[in-house]
């Protein structure tokens, strides 16, 4: 049995149903809408890596795709509502950002026994939409909520999540730790 994590000694402890190590280690990484290894998957990753999660970018055919595959991949991303288009420029939609983050998490490994990625945030009430978005994002990235603004994951996804939060301008309200309970 994995040790229970409680940041507040008087606060709620995780019950055995939630923290059973078999359940956590067998937690599948989030299901991707776009199949890994496809042109659409590679294009989405390329778009996200170029910073299209925050700003609109001009999209050119990447070297790894011919024009036919590029158009098919772009069609797939549009069909899944992962892109926003404006004046021949594109940006990842909220769903697209989530999918991009899932791709990064998909590439992360399980942390060693007893070590977790911990996300703690304090977002003002006036920014409720951002707080809701962050909660949905963390839930979709295989994080478990242990308190209202404290989430844990057994995957080593601190670095990609930190990078995503910086790009979204949310890092000032969020702290990410990797650690274990003593």
N, C-alpha and C positions, 0 to 999 in steps of 0.2 A: 504494500500500500504506500502510495506517495504521501509525503508530509503535506499537511494542509497549510494553506497560505492565508494568513490573516494579518493585514497591515495594522489593524487596531485591536489590541488585546481584548477590549470590551465589545468589539464589533462582531458582526456575524461571521462565523466560520463556515467554510465550504463543507457541505455534507458529503458523505461517501458516494452518493449517487453522482454528484458533479465531479468530484476529484478522483474517482476510481481510475487508476493509471491505465488500465486496459482500455477504458472508454476514451481517454485522452489520446493515448498513443495510436489507437485505431481510428481516431478522428481523421477523416479524409480531408485533404486540402480542398479548398473550394472548387466546385465544378466550374469549368470554364465554358463560356458560351461559344468560344472559337476554339476549334480543335488545334492542339499544339502541332507544330511542324507544317501547318498549311501556310499558304501565301497570306491569307487574312491575318493569321496569328503573327507572322513576321512583320507585316505592315503595321499592325496595331502597336507592336512593341517598338518599332522604328519611330512611329508618330509620337508615342509617349516619351521615348528617350530624347526626342528633339524639343520637348517642353510644351507640346500642344495641349497639355492638361490645363495650362493657365492662359496662354495666349494663342490667338489664331496664327497659324503658320501657312506659308505657301507650300503646297505639296507638289513635289516633283517625283517622277518615277525613280524609285531606288535602283541601284545597280544590280541588286539581287533578284529583280523581277523584270520580265519582259512586259510589253504594253498590255498584252492580252491578260496575263495573270494579275497585273496591277489593277486593271479595270474590274476584273472578277472579285478581287480581294476588296476593293473599294465598295463595290456593290454589296458584298456580304456585310461589311462594317456598317453601311447605311441601313441595310435591312434589319440589323440587330439594334439599331438606334444608338450606336456607339460614337457617332460623329455629329458635330454641328458644323454646317457650312454657311459661309458668309463671304460674298465678293470673291469667289474663287479661292478662298482660304478655308482651312479646317481647324477644328478644335475638338478635343475629346469631350463628349457629353458627360453628365454625372455617371451614367452607366458605363461609359467608355473609360472614365478614370478608375472606376471600381474594377472593371475588367483588366485594365493595365496593372493595377495593384495586385490583383489575383495572379497575373502572370508572374510578377516578381516573387510573390509568396510561393507559387508553384515551384520556383527554382530554389527555394530555401530548404534547408535540412531540418530534421528534428533535433532539438537541443538535447544534450546529455540528461540522463535521469536526475530529477530534482532541480533542474535549472529551467526558468521560464522567461519569456519576454513579457515585460509588464508595461502597460500603457496607463498613465494617469493624466487626466486633463481637468482643467478648470476654465470652462468657457462661460462668459457672462450670459445672463438671462436674455439680454438684448440681442444675442447672437444665437437664438434657439435653433434656427434652421441649420446652422453650422454644427451645433452640438448633435442634432438629430442625424445629420449626414454622417458625422464621424462615428456615431454609435452603429449605424447601419453598415458603414464600411468595415468597422472592426468585426462585427458579427459575421459579415460575409468573408472575412479573412481568417476564419477559424479561431477567433478569440472568444474567450468565455468571460462574461461579465460577472465580477465578484462583488462589486459595489457600484453605485450609480455612475461613477466616473473612473472606475478602476477595472481594467481588463487584462487578462493573461492569455498567453498562447504557448504551446510547447514547441513552436517552430522558431527558427532563427531568422526572424523577419524584421528585426529592429532597424537594420540599415536601409532596406528598401522602403520601409514605412516612414522612416525619418526623412528620407529624400523626397518622398511623395508629399509629406506634410509641409516641407519647406517650399516646394513648388506651389502648393495651394495656399501658402501664407498662413497656415494654421500652427506652425511650430511654436509660436510664442505662448500658446495656451496648453501645449502638450509636452509631457516628459515621458521618455522611453528608457526603460532599464532592462538589463538582462541580469538575472541574479537568482539566488536561492534563499530559502528561509533557513535560519540557523536554529 
